[in-house]
Every structure is written in structure tokens, then in C-alpha cells.
Amino acid sequence: MRKDCLVVRSRFDIDVNDQHSRDLRSVLARYIRHARRV
């Protein structure tokens, strides 16, 4: 079970490291920051 979680997590990390995912993450971070202000 733990190995499956690790595999999924490593795959997710790789996706996040992808340029497109990075842009999406920055947009999400900006949105979250804006939501926190309000």
C-alpha cells in the first residue's frame, strides 16, 4: 500500500515539475493568496 502511494506521489511530483503544471500551480497559488486576502 505504501509503495503505491510513493509511486503516485513521485508521478505527481514529475507532473508538477512539468512546465505546464508549474504555470498552473503559480496561477493556483495566486488565486489562493487572493482568496485569503478576502
A tleap script that builds the chain and sets N, CA, C and O, in Angstrom:
source leaprc.protein.ff14SB
mol = sequence {
  NMET ARG LYS ASP CYS LEU VAL VAL ARG SER
  ARG PHE ASP ILE ASP VAL ASN ASP GLN HIE
  SER ARG ASP LEU ARG SER VAL LEU ALA ARG
  TYR ILE ARG HIE ALA ARG ARG CVAL
}
set mol.1.N position { 0.843 -1.204 0.000 }
set mol.1.CA position { 0.000 0.000 0.000 }
set mol.1.C position { 0.884 1.263 0.000 }
set mol.1.O position { 0.652 2.195 -0.770 }
set mol.2.N position { 1.871 1.271 0.855 }
set mol.2.CA position { 2.736 2.451 0.922 }
set mol.2.C position { 3.492 2.633 -0.387 }
set mol.2.O position { 3.700 3.759 -0.838 }
set mol.3.N position { 3.902 1.525 -0.995 }
set mol.3.CA position { 4.651 1.638 -2.255 }
set mol.3.C position { 3.783 2.305 -3.316 }
set mol.3.O position { 4.265 3.134 -4.088 }
set mol.4.N position { 2.501 1.939 -3.352 }
set mol.4.CA position { 1.586 2.546 -4.324 }
set mol.4.C position { 1.525 4.053 -4.101 }
set mol.4.O position { 1.577 4.833 -5.052 }
set mol.5.N position { 1.414 4.452 -2.841 }
set mol.5.CA position { 1.343 5.881 -2.519 }
set mol.5.C position { 2.617 6.591 -2.981 }
set mol.5.O position { 2.565 7.697 -3.518 }
set mol.6.N position { 3.742 5.946 -2.768 }
set mol.6.CA position { 5.011 6.558 -3.167 }
set mol.6.C position { 5.064 6.715 -4.678 }
set mol.6.O position { 5.511 7.741 -5.190 }
set mol.7.N position { 4.603 5.689 -5.388 }
set mol.7.CA position { 4.633 5.747 -6.857 }
set mol.7.C position { 3.740 6.882 -7.345 }
set mol.7.O position { 4.130 7.666 -8.211 }
set mol.8.N position { 2.550 6.959 -6.786 }
set mol.8.CA position { 1.620 8.022 -7.190 }
set mol.8.C position { 2.225 9.381 -6.876 }
set mol.8.O position { 2.125 10.315 -7.671 }
set mol.9.N position { 2.850 9.481 -5.713 }
set mol.9.CA position { 3.416 10.762 -5.303 }
set mol.9.C position { 4.565 11.167 -6.220 }
set mol.9.O position { 4.678 12.332 -6.602 }
set mol.10.N position { 5.415 10.207 -6.573 }
set mol.10.CA position { 6.546 10.525 -7.452 }
set mol.10.C position { 6.021 10.954 -8.815 }
set mol.10.O position { 6.562 11.870 -9.434 }
set mol.11.N position { 4.969 10.294 -9.281 }
set mol.11.CA position { 4.382 10.678 -10.573 }
set mol.11.C position { 3.821 12.092 -10.481 }
set mol.11.O position { 3.975 12.888 -11.408 }
set mol.12.N position { 3.175 12.402 -9.369 }
set mol.12.CA position { 2.597 13.734 -9.175 }
set mol.12.C position { 3.708 14.782 -9.153 }
set mol.12.O position { 3.568 15.852 -9.745 }
set mol.13.N position { 4.806 14.474 -8.472 }
set mol.13.CA position { 5.935 15.408 -8.410 }
set mol.13.C position { 6.466 15.668 -9.807 }
set mol.13.O position { 6.804 16.801 -10.148 }
set mol.14.N position { 6.541 14.603 -10.631 }
set mol.14.CA position { 7.049 14.764 -12.003 }
set mol.14.C position { 6.097 15.671 -12.788 }
set mol.14.O position { 6.537 16.540 -13.540 }
set mol.15.N position { 4.787 15.459 -12.606 }
set mol.15.CA position { 3.808 16.289 -13.305 }
set mol.15.C position { 3.948 17.751 -12.869 }
set mol.15.O position { 3.883 18.665 -13.691 }
set mol.16.N position { 4.139 17.952 -11.584 }
set mol.16.CA position { 4.256 19.314 -11.064 }
set mol.16.C position { 5.506 19.981 -11.622 }
set mol.16.O position { 5.519 21.188 -11.863 }
set mol.17.N position { 6.560 19.188 -11.826 }
set mol.17.CA position { 7.800 19.752 -12.352 }
set mol.17.C position { 7.672 20.104 -13.831 }
set mol.17.O position { 8.511 20.821 -14.378 }
set mol.18.N position { 6.620 19.597 -14.478 }
set mol.18.CA position { 6.408 19.916 -15.889 }
set mol.18.C position { 6.096 21.408 -16.026 }
set mol.18.O position { 5.451 21.996 -15.157 }
set mol.19.N position { 6.557 22.011 -17.118 }
set mol.19.CA position { 6.383 23.454 -17.303 }
set mol.19.C position { 4.910 23.855 -17.212 }
set mol.19.O position { 4.572 24.804 -16.505 }
set mol.20.N position { 4.042 23.150 -17.914 }
set mol.20.CA position { 2.621 23.498 -17.919 }
set mol.20.C position { 2.051 23.410 -16.504 }
set mol.20.O position { 1.301 24.288 -16.078 }
set mol.21.N position { 2.402 22.362 -15.786 }
set mol.21.CA position { 1.892 22.193 -14.428 }
set mol.21.C position { 2.412 23.306 -13.526 }
set mol.21.O position { 1.717 23.770 -12.623 }
set mol.22.N position { 3.646 23.725 -13.788 }
set mol.22.CA position { 4.221 24.790 -12.962 }
set mol.22.C position { 3.414 26.078 -13.162 }
set mol.22.O position { 3.120 26.786 -12.199 }
set mol.23.N position { 3.062 26.373 -14.404 }
set mol.23.CA position { 2.268 27.571 -14.677 }
set mol.23.C position { 0.925 27.467 -13.965 }
set mol.23.O position { 0.455 28.426 -13.354 }
set mol.24.N position { 0.317 26.291 -14.054 }
set mol.24.CA position { -0.987 26.084 -13.423 }
set mol.24.C position { -0.873 26.265 -11.914 }
set mol.24.O position { -1.754 26.844 -11.280 }
set mol.25.N position { 0.228 25.761 -11.344 }
set mol.25.CA position { 0.420 25.870 -9.896 }
set mol.25.C position { 0.592 27.323 -9.484 }
set mol.25.O position { 0.075 27.737 -8.446 }
set mol.26.N position { 1.313 28.104 -10.285 }
set mol.26.CA position { 1.527 29.515 -9.936 }
set mol.26.C position { 0.191 30.265 -9.985 }
set mol.26.O position { -0.081 31.122 -9.144 }
set mol.27.N position { -0.627 29.935 -10.970 }
set mol.27.CA position { -1.946 30.572 -11.071 }
set mol.27.C position { -2.785 30.201 -9.849 }
set mol.27.O position { -3.464 31.047 -9.268 }
set mol.28.N position { -2.728 28.926 -9.471 }
set mol.28.CA position { -3.486 28.467 -8.306 }
set mol.28.C position { -3.001 29.181 -7.049 }
set mol.28.O position { -3.806 29.615 -6.225 }
set mol.29.N position { -1.681 29.302 -6.905 }
set mol.29.CA position { -1.121 29.957 -5.720 }
set mol.29.C position { -1.588 31.407 -5.653 }
set mol.29.O position { -1.914 31.916 -4.580 }
set mol.30.N position { -1.617 32.072 -6.822 }
set mol.30.CA position { -2.053 33.470 -6.857 }
set mol.30.C position { -3.523 33.556 -6.438 }
set mol.30.O position { -3.915 34.438 -5.674 }
set mol.31.N position { -4.325 32.623 -6.954 }
set mol.31.CA position { -5.750 32.615 -6.640 }
set mol.31.C position { -5.964 32.393 -5.139 }
set mol.31.O position { -6.800 33.049 -4.518 }
set mol.32.N position { -5.192 31.455 -4.564 }
set mol.32.CA position { -5.328 31.159 -3.130 }
set mol.32.C position { -4.935 32.382 -2.304 }
set mol.32.O position { -5.591 32.710 -1.316 }
set mol.33.N position { -3.855 33.055 -2.719 }
set mol.33.CA position { -3.411 34.248 -1.988 }
set mol.33.C position { -4.504 35.309 -2.034 }
set mol.33.O position { -4.799 35.957 -1.029 }
set mol.34.N position { -5.095 35.477 -3.196 }
set mol.34.CA position { -6.151 36.471 -3.349 }
set mol.34.C position { -7.357 36.105 -2.485 }
set mol.34.O position { -7.967 36.972 -1.859 }
set mol.35.N position { -7.694 34.822 -2.456 }
set mol.35.CA position { -8.848 34.361 -1.665 }
set mol.35.C position { -8.580 34.573 -0.177 }
set mol.35.O position { -9.495 34.898 0.580 }
set mol.36.N position { -7.343 34.393 0.240 }
set mol.36.CA position { -7.017 34.566 1.661 }
set mol.36.C position { -7.175 36.018 2.072 }
set mol.36.O position { -7.591 36.314 3.192 }
set mol.37.N position { -6.839 36.928 1.156 }
set mol.37.CA position { -6.971 38.360 1.468 }
set mol.37.C position { -8.428 38.681 1.772 }
set mol.37.O position { -8.730 39.401 2.724 }
set mol.38.N position { -9.317 38.148 0.967 }
set mol.38.CA position { -10.751 38.407 1.131 }
set mol.38.C position { -11.296 37.474 2.222 }
set mol.38.O position { -12.487 37.516 2.532 }
savepdb mol mol.pdb
quit
